[in-house]
Amino acid sequence: MVYLNAHNSNSIKMQEIQFIPHYSISPNSLTLYNLPDKKTYHVKDNKGWENLEDNTNKYGELSNHAQKRLKKKLNYLMYLTENKEIQGKQIIAKQQNFTTQYQKSKVYQNTVQYKLTFITLTLPSKQIHSDNEIKSKCLNQFLIELKKNYGVSRYIWKAEKQENNNIHFHIIADKYIKWKEIRECWNRIVNKLGYVDRYESNMREFYKNGFRLSTHSKDKRTESQQKKAFQTLVDNNYRNPNSTDIHALYKVKNIQAYISKYLAKGVTKTARIEQMNQIELIIDELQKSNDDLTFSLLNTNSKTIEYKELSLKIESNNKNIEEYKKQLSELKAQGIEGKIWGCSQVLSKCENYSDVGDTGCIPDFEIIPQIATYIHEHPIGDQIVYTFFFDINQTPNLKKVLDDHIKNILEVC
């Protein structure tokens, strides 16, 4: 296989451009690509070689570019984080008749290996502040305390919307923290905006006559489970809402693939975007119709029946446009306002190692095609970009290049 294709000999313009081989190293891949020599090529001549980054997204969803950047930071989070031990419960299970039966009487305290933890933060009562205000005053403060009080230096966060349109956050962090401390911290922070106070008021109103079963259609808890939760609520004076969750990721076989798929998914259901696209098309059609009708109206005698019919049609279209705009506004509210994801400063500084050179300059390259789990070929004009995905631990010399690169970056931080 020949890597780093030459330019197309059939193109006179391309013949005038000299290409220089480059390569880029990441924690799980090696990319080979050609870039035009600046002496023979000017950016203004061909915009196709620019790295166009369009981060704007009118739907409040992750753009394709944002998904790629998020996955890239996740790769570095996994690469920089070492395995740790934690005490966990292992429940013995057995397969019978294609179902799993748990022997709950046999619970053991075992030490398990884990790298990352998954934290979820929710609002305990209906959201009444903007997404940006909650991110600024609550999420930002939580991340500051996460680093200051628990030494969490590497994390990625992502915002999503619940079915009730409340914003909530998922955080992948490099340390485990006791769930009680996480909950106390988050509840204290969100109550600066009154969310625990409103939760207490709502719960006291709901249980003003004593215990009652939940009226939520998706609450699948048994009566005994709900009674137990109610007693805990009373014991905490209605002021310790279950607004957080944290667990170490040690049961998932391919943690990186699992997290990557979870974080890169849409902020809301994809059907929402399809609805918005359809509504925008309908609004455009109605507005075009009104333009045509208005033109006809200007050329019609105002005393005729035709004039009245045109006027009524325009009025009807305007009412429909307002109704569709209202629906569009409601759907837009389900997206995230402002920034959708972010990461710690350490991860934000981590970038792939890039250099000029052909395959002969790349350490351990001779074994990479053999150990690669996948080779991706991506054509760009007359050039082809090759990306090899593999375990960099199998190429110690190449790994040292990346490690030295990361070390230099982090020393500057």
Secondary structure by P-SEA (a helix, b strand, c coil): ccccccccccccccccbbbbbbbbbcccbbbbbccccccccccccccccccccccccccccccaaaaaaaaaaaaaaaaacccbbbbbbbbbbbbcccbbbbccccccbbbbbbcbbbbbbbbcccccccaaaaaaccaaaaaaaaaaccccccbbbbbbbccccbbbbbbbccccccaaaaaaaaaaaaaaaaaaaaaaaaaaaaacccccccccccccccaaaaaaaaaaaaaacccccccbbbbbccccccaaaaaaaaaacccccaaaaaaaaaaaaaaaaaaaaaaaaaaaaaacccccaaaaaaaaaaaaaaaaaaaaaaaaaaaaaaccccccccccccccccccbbbbbccccccccccccccccbbbbbbcccbbbbbbbccccccaaaaaaaaaaaaaaaaac
